[in-house]
Amino acid sequence: MNKILVANRGEIALRIMKTARKMGIKTVAVYSDVDRHSPHVKYADEAVLLGNAPSSESYLVMEKVIDAAKTTGAEGIHPGYGFLSENADFAQMVSDKGLIFIGPKPHAIKVMGNKLAAKETVKDYNIPMVPGIEEAITDVALAKKIANEIGFPILIKAAAGGGGKGMRVVDKQEELAEQMERAISEAVAAFGDGSVFIEKYVGSPRHIEIQVLADTHGNIVHLFERECSVQRRHQKVVEEAPSAVLTPEIRQKMGEAAVKVAKACDYVGAGTVEFLLDENKNFYFLEMNTRLQVEHPVSELISGIDLVEQQIKVARGEKLPFTQNDLTIKGHALEVRVYAEDPLENFMPSIGKLATYKRPKGQGIRLDDGFEEGMEVPIYYDPMLSKLITYGKTREEAIQLMITAIDDYTIEGVSTTLPFGKFVCEHQAFRSGDFDTHFVKNYYSPEKITTQYETEKEIAALVGLQLYLANKKKMSDTKATDSNWQNNRL
C-alpha cells in the first residue's frame, strides 16, 4: 500500500497518519464541514469533504468513505475506532470494492460484535465465563427463573451493546421487570437491537484487557494487559499497563486465553480481549473489541511495538516480525482521557472555544490530540479532546509524571476532566493499586475536587505571604545596610 484513507477524525486520525508517514505511506483525510480546519485534515496529503456535521451525514456514510478512497487512489482504509471500525458490512464493502480493510475479517467483527455470539464462539476453548444464560431473552418470567438460579445480584446486558448502554444491575427480584424493560428500551435506542442476556454480577471486579495481534499466517501474540478499572458511567477514563495486581502466572493464563479467543474467530490484526477479574483473582471472558482501542498507547510504550504499524503490515500480508518469547514488559505507562466535560457537574459535556490550549512537554510525556488553540469543540461527536500518556521505569514514576503533566496542561474556554485525572492519581486507593470498577462511586464527588481547589489556593496564598514577608524583611535589611554605609562614607 502506497496510500491509505483514514476513515476517522481527531486524535486517532492524526495518530494513524503519523505512523503512515513514518512508513512512507501517503494519507487521505476525510472530514465533515465543521472539521474543515482540523489538524488531521491539514496533516494529510489529501482531504475529502464527506458532508455535514452529523456523523450520519458524513463519517458514517459508507458509500461516501469508499468513494473518497477510490477517487483519491487510496488502496486501503484504516477505520480507527468508533464510527465504522466495528461495522462488518463496511469491512465487507471495502473488500468487495477491491480495497484493503486495515482490520479483521468481516466474520470476526460480526461474531465478536454480539456478546452472545462471542460466548458461543469461544465456548469450546475452555475459557472461563461469568455464570449466566447464553441466549437472548425478553421474557420476564424466564429472567426471574434464571436470576434465582444463579443468585442476585445479576447484570442485564444488551447483546449488541457497549459503553454501558443497555446495562442494568439488579439487586433483588422485585426490581427485575422494571430494569429489564429499561435495558431493552435503551438497547433498541442505542443499537437497534433489544436483545439482552443475564449473567451473575461480579461485585468488586477489575476490568483487565489483553492486547492481541495476529497475522494472516496463523501467528498470534499478546502484548500483555491493560488495567481499565477507573470508569465513569461504565466508560474508561484512566488506563494503565501493566496492572498493579496481576501475578506472572495470572498474566500468562489471561494472555493464553486471549490468544485462544483470537483463534476462535480467525482473527487478523490488532484486537482486544476483555476480562473481569474478581476479588479472588478469578478472571472471566467479557468480550472482544475488534479494532484499535483508545488506550492502545500504554501497550505500545511497555512493549515497544507500534500497533498501527503492525496493523498496516499485517494488512499487506506480512508476517509478525516477533514471537511471544520476544516480548517483555518494560516500565509502566499511564493514560488519562481528557474529555471536554465538567467533573463538577456530573461530567456533563462542555462545549465552547479553546481560548487557551498549551500542551505539556517533557521526557516520558506523550500527548495524542486532535485540537489546537482557537478551535471550537463541536457538539456532534465524542467530547474527548486528547489522551495524556506518561511512561516511567516504575508505576510510581509514571503516576507522579502524570500529575506534573496535568499541572502543565493548560486548557481554557471549556471545562475538562483534567482535575478528575489528577484526583485519581493523587488518591491513595489508586496509588496503592487497591481499587476496582467502583472507584468513582466509592471515592469521588465534585465536592472533593472543590475542596482540593480550596486547599491548593490556601497553600498558594500562604506561600505567597511567606515570600512577601521574606522579601520585605530582606528589603528592610538592605535599606539599613545602605544607610550605615552612607553614614560611614560621610
Secondary structure, DSSP 8 states (H G I E B T S, - for coil): --EEEE---HHHHHHHHHHHHHTT-EEEEEEEGGGTT-HHHHHSSEEEEEESSSGGGTTT-HHHHHHHHHHHT--EEE--SSTTTT-HHHHHHHHHTT-EESS--HHHHHHHTSHHHHHHHHGGGT--B-SB--S-B--HHHHHHHHHHH-SSEEEEETT--TTTTEEEE-SGGGHHHHHHHHHHHHHHHHS---EEEEE--SS-EEEEEEEEE-TTS-EEEEEEEEEEEEETTEEEEEEES-SS--HHHHHHHHHHHHHHHHHTT--EEEEEEEEE-TTS-EEEEEEE-S--TTHHHHHHHHT--HHHHHHHHHTT---S--GGG----SEEEEEEEESEEGGGTTEE--SB-SEEE---STTEEEEE---TT-B--SSS--EEEEEEEEESSHHHHHHHHHHHHHH-EEESS--SHHHHHHHHH-HHHHHT---TTHHHHH--HHHHHHHHHHHHHHHHHHHHHHHHHHHHHHHHHHHHHHHHHHHH-
